[in-house]
């Protein structure tokens, strides 16, 4: 790995809080995705239209955010949470998109590369070293894809805000549902909130 990788990894570790295999993998996914999209500086103008869909909510996502400068708060990182080590990089202006995922055969090759580092290093350290040295072709699968994005999911100003007729809270970005002609937030419409106010019945 080159100097750019080491710099990105150092920054990712600082952002995430510790070094782990997910940081190495996330940095490699991000660097591959940006390269395939032809983006050298995703924090500048050429990254303005970049939206990244991550398919897991673990350590690698922090590394991808660190490398690219894209964030959920900018609506330029979407966590799909499929539990898969993958991310898709989309240029919303051109429609070009590429999905970078962990190669289905990668784990076996990573395990083989770990052996020279054992038992002198523990399993975590050996895994990190293996993730650093494995070839990109053995580690990652890179595939052009098409991503359909709804206007209300794009970065920028909210297209609409409504007030839930049940709880009175504002619902932005066309996330409301309509029941008997009334606009409701999803928790009120589906009665599936992830939280339960203390002192209130379900």
C-alpha positions as CSV (number, residue, x, y, z in Angstrom):
1,X,0.0,0.0,0.0
2,X,1.2,3.5,-0.8
3,X,1.6,6.6,1.2
4,X,-2.0,7.8,0.4
5,X,-3.4,4.6,1.9
6,X,-1.3,5.1,5.1
7,X,-2.4,8.7,5.4
8,X,-6.1,7.8,4.9
9,X,-5.8,4.9,7.4
10,X,-4.2,7.2,10.0
11,X,-7.0,9.8,9.5
12,X,-9.7,7.0,9.6
13,X,-8.3,5.6,12.8
14,X,-8.3,9.1,14.4
15,X,-11.9,9.6,13.3
16,X,-13.1,6.1,14.4
17,X,-11.1,5.9,17.6
18,X,-9.1,2.7,17.1
19,X,-7.4,0.6,14.4
20,X,-9.3,-2.5,13.3
21,X,-9.8,-4.6,10.2
22,X,-12.9,-2.6,9.4
23,X,-10.8,0.6,9.1
24,X,-8.4,-1.0,6.6
25,X,-11.2,-2.5,4.6
26,X,-13.2,0.7,4.6
27,X,-10.2,2.8,3.4
28,X,-9.6,0.3,0.6
29,X,-13.2,0.3,-0.5
30,X,-13.3,4.1,-0.4
31,X,-10.1,4.5,-2.4
32,X,-11.2,2.0,-5.0
33,X,-14.6,3.6,-5.3
34,X,-13.2,7.1,-5.8
35,X,-10.7,5.9,-8.3
36,X,-13.3,4.1,-10.3
37,X,-15.5,7.2,-10.3
38,X,-12.5,9.3,-11.5
39,X,-12.6,11.5,-8.3
40,X,-9.3,12.6,-6.9
41,X,-10.6,15.1,-4.3
42,X,-14.1,14.1,-3.1
43,X,-14.1,17.0,-0.6
44,X,-13.8,19.5,-3.5
45,X,-16.1,20.4,-6.4
46,X,-15.6,17.1,-8.1
47,X,-17.2,15.3,-5.2
48,X,-20.2,17.6,-5.0
49,X,-22.5,15.1,-6.6
50,X,-21.2,12.0,-4.9
51,X,-23.6,10.0,-2.9
52,X,-22.4,6.7,-1.2
53,X,-24.7,3.8,-0.2
54,X,-23.1,1.7,2.5
55,X,-24.5,-1.8,3.1
56,X,-23.4,-2.2,6.7
57,X,-23.5,-0.1,9.8
58,X,-20.1,-1.1,11.2
59,X,-16.5,0.2,11.4
60,X,-15.9,0.4,7.7
61,X,-18.5,3.1,7.3
62,X,-16.5,5.5,9.5
63,X,-13.4,4.8,7.3
64,X,-15.5,5.5,4.1
65,X,-16.7,8.8,5.7
66,X,-13.2,9.7,6.7
67,X,-11.7,9.1,3.3
68,X,-14.5,10.7,1.2
69,X,-15.7,13.5,3.4
70,X,-19.3,12.5,2.6
71,X,-21.6,12.3,5.6
72,X,-25.2,11.2,6.5
73,X,-25.9,14.8,7.7
74,X,-25.1,16.0,4.2
75,X,-27.4,13.3,2.9
76,X,-24.5,12.0,0.9
77,X,-24.1,8.8,2.8
78,X,-27.0,6.4,3.0
79,X,-26.8,3.4,5.3
80,X,-28.8,0.5,3.8
81,X,-27.8,-1.9,6.6
82,X,-27.9,-5.2,4.6
83,X,-25.1,-6.6,6.8
84,X,-22.8,-6.8,3.7
85,X,-19.4,-5.3,3.4
86,X,-20.1,-3.2,0.4
87,X,-20.6,0.4,-0.7
88,X,-21.9,2.0,-3.9
89,X,-20.5,5.3,-5.2
90,X,-23.0,7.3,-7.3
91,X,-22.5,10.5,-9.2
92,X,-26.0,12.0,-9.1
93,X,-25.3,14.3,-12.0
94,X,-24.2,11.7,-14.6
95,X,-25.8,8.7,-13.1
96,X,-22.5,6.8,-13.1
97,X,-22.3,4.3,-10.2
98,X,-19.9,1.6,-9.1
99,X,-20.4,-0.9,-6.3
100,X,-17.4,-2.1,-4.4
101,X,-17.9,-5.2,-2.3
102,X,-15.8,-7.7,-0.4
103,X,-15.0,-10.5,-2.9
104,X,-16.9,-13.7,-2.0
105,X,-13.6,-15.7,-1.9
106,X,-11.6,-13.0,0.0
107,X,-11.9,-14.5,3.5
108,X,-10.2,-17.7,2.7
109,X,-7.3,-15.8,1.1
110,X,-7.1,-13.4,4.1
111,X,-6.9,-16.3,6.5
112,X,-4.0,-17.8,4.5
113,X,-2.2,-14.5,4.5
114,X,-2.6,-14.3,8.3
115,X,-0.6,-17.4,8.9
116,X,2.9,-15.9,8.5
117,X,2.0,-13.3,11.2
118,X,0.9,-15.9,13.7
119,X,1.6,-16.6,16.5
120,X,4.0,-13.7,16.9
121,X,1.0,-11.4,16.5
122,X,-2.5,-11.9,17.8
123,X,-5.4,-12.7,15.5
124,X,-6.6,-9.1,15.2
125,X,-3.1,-7.8,14.3
126,X,-2.6,-10.6,11.8
127,X,-6.0,-9.9,10.2
128,X,-5.1,-6.2,9.9
129,X,-1.7,-7.0,8.2
130,X,-3.4,-9.5,5.8
131,X,-6.0,-6.8,4.8
132,X,-3.2,-4.4,4.1
133,X,-1.2,-6.8,1.8
134,X,-3.9,-8.7,0.0
135,X,-4.2,-7.7,-3.6
136,X,-7.2,-5.6,-4.6
137,X,-8.4,-8.2,-7.0
138,X,-8.5,-10.8,-4.3
139,X,-10.1,-8.5,-1.7
140,X,-12.6,-6.5,-3.7
141,X,-15.2,-7.0,-6.4
142,X,-15.9,-3.9,-8.4
143,X,-19.0,-3.7,-10.5
144,X,-20.7,-0.9,-12.5
145,X,-24.3,-0.6,-11.4
146,X,-27.4,1.5,-11.8
147,X,-29.0,3.3,-8.8
148,X,-32.4,5.0,-9.0
149,X,-32.6,7.8,-6.5
150,X,-35.8,9.5,-5.7
151,X,-35.7,13.4,-5.7
152,X,-36.6,13.4,-2.0
153,X,-33.5,11.3,-1.2
154,X,-31.0,13.7,-2.8
155,X,-28.8,16.2,-0.9
156,X,-30.2,19.7,-0.8
157,X,-33.2,21.4,0.7
158,X,-36.3,19.5,1.8
159,X,-38.9,19.2,-0.9
160,X,-41.7,19.1,1.6
161,X,-42.4,19.3,5.3
162,X,-45.7,18.3,6.9
163,X,-47.1,18.0,10.4
164,X,-48.2,14.6,11.6
165,X,-51.9,14.7,12.4
166,X,-51.4,12.3,15.3
167,X,-48.3,13.4,17.3
168,X,-47.9,16.9,15.9
169,X,-44.3,16.5,15.0
170,X,-42.9,17.7,11.7
171,X,-42.0,15.1,9.0
172,X,-39.5,16.2,6.3
173,X,-38.4,14.9,3.0
174,X,-41.7,13.2,2.0
175,X,-41.4,10.5,4.6
176,X,-45.1,10.9,5.7
177,X,-47.8,8.3,5.1
178,X,-51.4,9.0,4.4
179,X,-54.2,7.3,6.3
180,X,-57.8,8.4,5.7
181,X,-56.5,11.5,4.0
182,X,-54.4,12.5,7.0
183,X,-50.6,12.9,6.9
184,X,-49.0,10.8,9.6
185,X,-45.4,10.1,10.5
186,X,-44.4,6.5,10.0
187,X,-44.3,5.5,13.7
188,X,-47.9,6.8,14.1
189,X,-49.2,5.3,10.9
190,X,-47.6,1.9,11.5
191,X,-47.4,1.9,15.3
192,X,-43.8,0.6,14.9
193,X,-41.7,3.2,16.7
194,X,-38.3,2.0,17.9
195,X,-38.9,3.8,21.2
196,X,-41.7,3.8,23.9
197,X,-42.1,6.9,25.9
198,X,-41.8,6.0,29.6
199,X,-45.1,6.2,31.3
200,X,-47.1,5.7,28.2
201,X,-48.7,2.4,27.1
202,X,-47.8,0.7,23.8
